[in-house]
Amino acid sequence: MTNAARVRAHDRLAALSTARLPLPDVFDEAQEILARALPREASCWHSVDPASLVETRYSAERMPPPTVQVAEIAYLADDYNSFVELANGPRHSGLLSEATGGDPRRSLRFRELIEPAGMRGELRAAFVVDGVSWGCVSFFREGDFDADDRDFAELVGPLLGLCFRAAGIHARPTGPAADLWPGVITFDARRAVESYTPATANWLREFGFAGSPALDRLPFEVMTLVERVRGTAHETSARALGESGRWIRIHAAPATHERVTVVLQAAAVPSIAPLISAAYGLTPRERELTELVLQGCDTRAIAARMELSPYTVQSHLKSIFAKVGVRSRGELVGRING
């Protein structure tokens, strides 16, 4: 692979990072841009809830959609180069061959998933921006990747993070979905669906599911949380973009007799506002100020809470309005709240 091809790919990703495309388009564009710069046999891309680091939506390139086995094994926190480790560590990309000291068969993920698929090399990267992960990817090859591949993934990871983060501007946290009853699914100790409420089917359609919850394979977005709970014995949540453009909150918790209960519902506005503010590229200080605007605070109250002068508050608001593309506080509230 020539340096020129990677320079072109880097420049195209830099342009993509400012395009503010919807998430499905980000998946497609990123895969095409990196086709020559980072050749591979297959890859699997994920958006990530930055708070819980749970993988939400996915795009599988030249490979089957992830199964329950993938949800159970591929994202184990204690396996080599876990996405949580890469998101929180000093380096956000890694080769499985390096992490295992040249013996990838030390990895359960390699033995159970990668090797049976005829692959040898795995390169993973988390897309971290300002210390926060917005997505991740696994690249696979019949041969191995090298340090140059890893370093290139490290270089473009933040650009991809900007792309994934900005996709949030196309979503809205409120609307007709908010009027639906939550969907509740109970899984038994063998991961089979034990029961589900009538509203469940409506929520599963947000993830492209049109089958029977009791008979058909459920969406990966649900099963990955089930496996997270089974592995940690702690409840966890994720906010995911549904196919309608709505934010969906998926909450999973342990129940009696090794059961797991999952609740799907419209994400509340307060939980989504920080994601939308980040999608517009607001700084942490600007996001804090925006939260106070959403709470109805006036300039004087904001100045007191943030220990700023009223003039500085107005200066921050001017910057926020420009980034979000509005001209008043009312428009800002409407844009963030949907």
C-alpha positions as CSV (number, residue, x, y, z in Angstrom):
1,M,0.0,0.0,0.0
2,T,1.5,3.3,-1.1
3,N,1.6,6.4,1.2
4,A,-0.2,8.3,-1.5
5,A,-3.2,6.1,-1.2
6,R,-3.3,6.6,2.5
7,V,-2.9,10.4,2.2
8,R,-5.8,10.5,-0.2
9,A,-7.9,8.3,2.2
10,H,-7.0,10.6,5.1
11,D,-8.0,13.7,3.2
12,R,-11.3,12.1,2.1
13,L,-12.1,11.1,5.7
14,A,-11.3,14.7,6.9
15,A,-13.8,16.0,4.4
16,L,-16.3,13.3,5.4
17,S,-15.9,14.3,9.1
18,T,-17.5,17.7,8.3
19,A,-20.2,16.4,6.0
20,R,-22.6,15.5,8.8
21,L,-24.1,12.4,7.0
22,P,-26.6,10.0,8.5
23,L,-25.1,6.9,10.1
24,P,-25.9,4.4,7.2
25,D,-24.1,6.7,4.8
26,V,-21.2,7.1,7.2
27,F,-20.8,3.3,7.2
28,D,-20.9,3.1,3.4
29,E,-18.6,6.0,2.7
30,A,-16.0,5.0,5.3
31,Q,-15.8,1.5,3.9
32,E,-15.4,2.7,0.4
33,I,-12.7,5.3,1.3
34,L,-10.6,2.7,3.1
35,A,-11.0,0.0,0.5
36,R,-7.6,0.7,-1.1
37,A,-5.9,2.4,1.9
38,L,-6.5,-0.6,4.2
39,P,-7.2,-3.7,2.2
40,R,-9.1,-6.5,4.0
41,E,-11.3,-9.5,3.3
42,A,-14.0,-8.4,5.7
43,S,-14.9,-5.9,8.4
44,C,-17.6,-5.1,11.0
45,W,-18.3,-1.5,12.0
46,H,-20.3,-0.3,15.0
47,S,-21.6,2.9,16.5
48,V,-21.1,3.0,20.2
49,D,-23.0,4.6,23.1
50,P,-20.3,6.9,24.5
51,A,-21.6,6.5,28.1
52,S,-21.8,2.7,28.4
53,L,-19.4,1.8,25.5
54,V,-22.0,-0.7,24.3
55,E,-22.0,-1.4,20.5
56,T,-25.3,-0.3,19.0
57,R,-25.9,-0.2,15.3
58,Y,-23.6,-2.1,13.0
59,S,-22.6,-2.6,9.3
60,A,-21.0,-5.9,8.2
61,E,-18.8,-5.8,5.2
62,R,-18.5,-9.0,3.2
63,M,-19.5,-11.1,6.3
64,P,-22.7,-12.4,7.8
65,P,-24.6,-10.2,10.3
66,P,-23.4,-10.8,13.9
67,T,-25.1,-13.6,15.7
68,V,-25.8,-14.4,19.4
69,Q,-22.4,-16.2,19.4
70,V,-20.7,-13.1,18.2
71,A,-22.4,-11.0,20.8
72,E,-21.4,-13.5,23.4
73,I,-17.7,-13.9,22.4
74,A,-16.5,-11.1,20.2
75,Y,-17.0,-8.4,22.8
76,L,-15.7,-10.1,25.9
77,A,-14.2,-7.5,28.2
78,D,-11.4,-9.8,29.3
79,D,-10.3,-10.9,25.8
80,Y,-7.4,-9.3,23.9
81,N,-8.0,-5.8,22.4
82,S,-11.5,-5.4,23.7
83,F,-13.2,-2.3,22.4
84,V,-13.6,-1.0,26.0
85,E,-9.8,-1.4,26.5
86,L,-9.1,0.3,23.2
87,A,-11.5,3.1,23.9
88,N,-10.0,3.8,27.4
89,G,-6.4,3.0,26.7
90,P,-3.5,5.2,25.5
91,R,-3.6,3.6,22.1
92,H,-7.0,3.2,20.3
93,S,-5.9,0.6,17.7
94,G,-4.4,-2.8,18.0
95,L,-3.3,-6.0,16.2
96,L,-4.5,-9.3,17.7
97,S,-1.2,-10.9,16.7
98,E,0.7,-8.3,18.7
99,A,-1.6,-8.4,21.7
100,T,-1.2,-12.2,22.0
101,G,2.6,-12.2,21.6
102,G,2.4,-13.8,18.1
103,D,0.0,-16.5,19.1
104,P,-3.6,-15.4,18.3
105,R,-5.0,-18.7,19.3
106,R,-4.6,-17.5,22.9
107,S,-7.7,-15.4,22.1
108,L,-11.1,-17.1,22.5
109,R,-12.5,-14.7,19.8
110,F,-9.8,-16.0,17.4
111,R,-10.4,-19.7,18.1
112,E,-14.2,-19.5,18.0
113,L,-14.9,-16.9,15.3
114,I,-11.9,-15.6,13.3
115,E,-10.0,-18.9,12.6
116,P,-13.2,-20.9,11.6
117,A,-14.0,-18.1,9.1
118,G,-10.6,-18.7,7.4
119,M,-9.0,-15.4,8.7
120,R,-5.7,-14.9,10.3
121,G,-5.3,-11.2,10.9
122,E,-7.5,-8.9,13.0
123,L,-7.0,-5.1,13.4
124,R,-9.3,-3.3,15.7
125,A,-9.8,0.4,16.3
126,A,-11.9,2.6,18.5
127,F,-13.0,6.0,17.1
128,V,-12.1,8.3,20.0
129,V,-12.6,12.1,20.0
130,D,-11.7,14.2,23.0
131,G,-11.5,11.1,25.2
132,V,-14.9,9.8,24.1
133,S,-15.5,6.7,21.8
134,W,-18.3,7.0,19.2
135,G,-17.6,3.9,17.2
136,C,-15.3,1.0,16.5
137,V,-14.3,-1.4,13.7
138,S,-12.8,-4.9,13.3
139,F,-10.8,-5.5,10.1
140,F,-10.1,-9.1,9.0
141,R,-7.5,-10.6,6.6
142,E,-6.5,-14.1,5.5
143,G,-2.9,-12.9,6.3
144,D,-1.9,-10.6,9.0
145,F,-1.9,-6.8,9.4
146,D,1.3,-5.0,10.3
147,A,2.4,-2.0,12.4
148,D,1.9,0.4,9.5
149,D,-1.7,-0.7,9.2
150,R,-2.2,-0.3,12.9
151,D,-0.7,3.2,12.9
152,F,-2.8,4.3,10.0
153,A,-6.0,3.1,11.8
154,E,-4.8,5.1,14.8
155,L,-4.4,8.2,12.7
156,V,-7.8,8.1,11.0
157,G,-9.7,6.9,14.1
158,P,-10.5,10.4,15.4
159,L,-11.8,11.5,11.9
160,L,-14.1,8.5,11.9
161,G,-15.2,9.4,15.4
162,L,-16.2,12.9,14.2
163,C,-18.2,11.2,11.4
164,F,-20.0,8.9,13.8
165,R,-20.6,11.7,16.4
166,A,-22.0,14.1,13.8
167,A,-24.6,11.5,12.6
168,G,-26.6,12.3,15.7
169,I,-27.8,15.6,14.2
170,H,-30.1,13.6,11.9
171,A,-31.9,12.0,14.9
172,R,-34.7,13.4,17.0
173,P,-35.4,12.3,20.6
174,T,-39.2,13.0,20.6
175,G,-42.1,12.3,18.3
176,P,-44.7,9.6,17.8
177,A,-42.4,6.9,19.2
178,A,-42.6,8.6,22.6
179,D,-46.3,7.7,22.8
180,L,-45.7,4.0,22.5
181,W,-45.7,1.7,25.5
182,P,-42.3,0.3,26.2
183,G,-41.4,-3.2,24.9
184,V,-40.3,-5.7,27.5
185,I,-38.6,-9.0,26.7
186,T,-37.6,-11.7,29.2
187,F,-34.8,-14.1,28.3
188,D,-34.3,-17.4,30.1
189,A,-30.9,-18.8,31.2
190,R,-30.4,-20.3,27.7
191,R,-31.0,-16.9,26.0
192,A,-34.4,-18.1,24.7
193,V,-37.2,-15.6,24.8
194,E,-39.5,-16.5,27.7
195,S,-42.0,-13.7,27.3
196,Y,-42.5,-10.3,25.6
197,T,-45.1,-7.6,25.7
198,P,-47.3,-6.7,22.6
199,A,-45.4,-3.3,22.1
200,T,-42.1,-5.2,21.6
201,A,-42.6,-5.8,17.9
202,N,-42.9,-2.0,17.2
203,W,-39.6,-1.3,18.9
204,L,-37.8,-4.2,17.2
205,R,-38.8,-2.9,13.8
206,E,-36.6,0.1,14.6
207,F,-33.7,-2.3,14.2
208,G,-34.9,-3.9,11.0
209,F,-36.6,-6.9,12.7
210,A,-39.9,-8.1,11.2
211,G,-40.1,-11.6,12.6
212,S,-41.5,-13.2,15.7
213,P,-39.6,-12.4,18.9
214,A,-40.2,-15.9,20.2
215,L,-39.1,-17.7,17.0
216,D,-36.6,-15.6,15.1
217,R,-33.1,-14.3,15.7
218,L,-33.4,-11.0,17.5
219,P,-31.4,-7.9,16.5
220,F,-27.7,-7.7,17.5
221,E,-28.5,-4.4,19.2
222,V,-30.6,-6.2,21.7
223,M,-28.5,-9.3,22.1
224,T,-25.2,-7.5,22.8
225,L,-26.8,-5.9,25.9
226,V,-28.1,-9.3,27.0
227,E,-24.6,-10.7,26.8
228,R,-23.1,-7.7,28.6
229,V,-25.5,-8.4,31.5
230,R,-24.8,-12.1,31.5
231,G,-21.1,-11.4,31.6
232,T,-21.1,-8.8,34.3
233,A,-24.3,-9.5,36.3
234,H,-24.9,-5.7,36.2
235,E,-27.7,-3.8,34.5
236,T,-26.6,-1.6,31.5
237,S,-28.2,0.7,29.0
238,A,-27.5,2.0,25.5
239,R,-29.0,4.7,23.3
240,A,-29.2,3.7,19.7
241,L,-30.5,5.4,16.5
242,G,-33.6,3.5,15.2
243,E,-34.3,3.2,11.5
244,S,-37.0,5.9,11.9
245,G,-34.4,8.4,13.0
246,R,-35.6,8.2,16.6
247,W,-33.3,7.6,19.6
248,I,-34.2,4.3,21.3
249,R,-33.1,3.5,24.9
250,I,-32.4,-0.2,25.4
251,H,-32.0,-1.2,29.1
252,A,-31.0,-4.7,30.2
253,A,-30.9,-6.0,33.8
254,P,-30.4,-9.4,35.5
255,A,-33.6,-11.1,36.8
256,T,-34.2,-14.2,38.9
257,H,-33.0,-17.6,37.9
258,E,-30.4,-16.3,35.5
259,R,-33.0,-14.5,33.4
260,V,-32.3,-11.2,31.7
261,T,-35.0,-8.5,31.2
262,V,-34.7,-6.0,28.4
263,V,-36.8,-2.8,28.1
264,L,-37.0,-0.8,24.8
265,Q,-38.5,2.6,24.8
266,A,-38.2,6.2,23.5
267,A,-35.1,7.8,24.9
268,A,-35.9,10.7,27.2
269,V,-34.9,14.2,26.0
270,P,-32.4,14.9,28.8
271,S,-30.5,11.7,28.0
272,I,-30.2,12.6,24.3
273,A,-29.5,16.3,24.4
274,P,-25.8,15.8,25.3
275,L,-25.4,13.5,22.2
276,I,-27.0,16.0,19.9
277,S,-24.9,18.9,21.4
278,A,-21.8,16.9,20.8
279,A,-22.9,16.0,17.2
280,Y,-22.9,19.7,16.4
281,G,-19.3,20.0,17.6
282,L,-20.0,22.0,20.8
283,T,-17.1,22.2,23.2
284,P,-17.7,20.8,26.8
285,R,-18.1,24.4,28.0
286,E,-20.7,25.1,25.3
287,R,-22.5,21.9,26.1
288,E,-22.7,22.9,29.7
289,L,-24.1,26.3,28.8
290,T,-26.6,24.7,26.3
291,E,-27.9,22.4,29.1
292,L,-28.7,25.5,31.2
293,V,-30.5,27.1,28.3
294,L,-32.6,23.9,27.9
295,Q,-33.4,24.2,31.6
296,G,-34.8,27.7,31.0
297,C,-32.0,29.7,32.6
298,D,-31.6,33.3,31.5
299,T,-28.2,35.0,30.9
300,R,-27.8,36.2,34.5
301,A,-28.6,32.8,35.9
302,I,-26.2,31.1,33.5
303,A,-23.4,33.6,34.3
304,A,-23.9,32.9,38.0
305,R,-24.0,29.1,37.6
306,M,-20.9,29.0,35.4
307,E,-19.0,31.8,37.1
308,L,-18.8,33.9,33.9
309,S,-19.6,37.4,33.0
310,P,-22.9,38.0,31.1
311,Y,-20.8,39.2,28.2
312,T,-18.9,35.9,28.1
313,V,-22.2,34.0,28.2
314,Q,-23.4,36.0,25.2
315,S,-20.2,35.3,23.4
316,H,-20.6,31.6,24.0
317,L,-24.2,31.7,22.8
318,K,-23.1,33.3,19.6
319,S,-20.7,30.5,18.9
320,I,-23.3,27.9,19.8
321,F,-25.9,29.5,17.5
322,A,-23.4,29.5,14.6
323,K,-22.5,25.8,15.1
324,V,-26.1,24.6,15.4
325,G,-27.4,26.9,12.6
326,V,-29.9,28.9,14.7
327,R,-30.4,32.5,15.6
328,S,-32.2,32.4,19.0
329,R,-32.5,30.5,22.2
330,G,-35.9,29.3,21.2
331,E,-34.6,27.9,17.9
332,L,-31.7,26.3,19.8
333,V,-34.1,24.5,22.2
334,G,-36.2,23.3,19.3
335,R,-33.2,22.0,17.4
336,I,-31.8,20.1,20.4
337,N,-35.1,18.8,21.7
338,G,-36.5,18.0,18.3
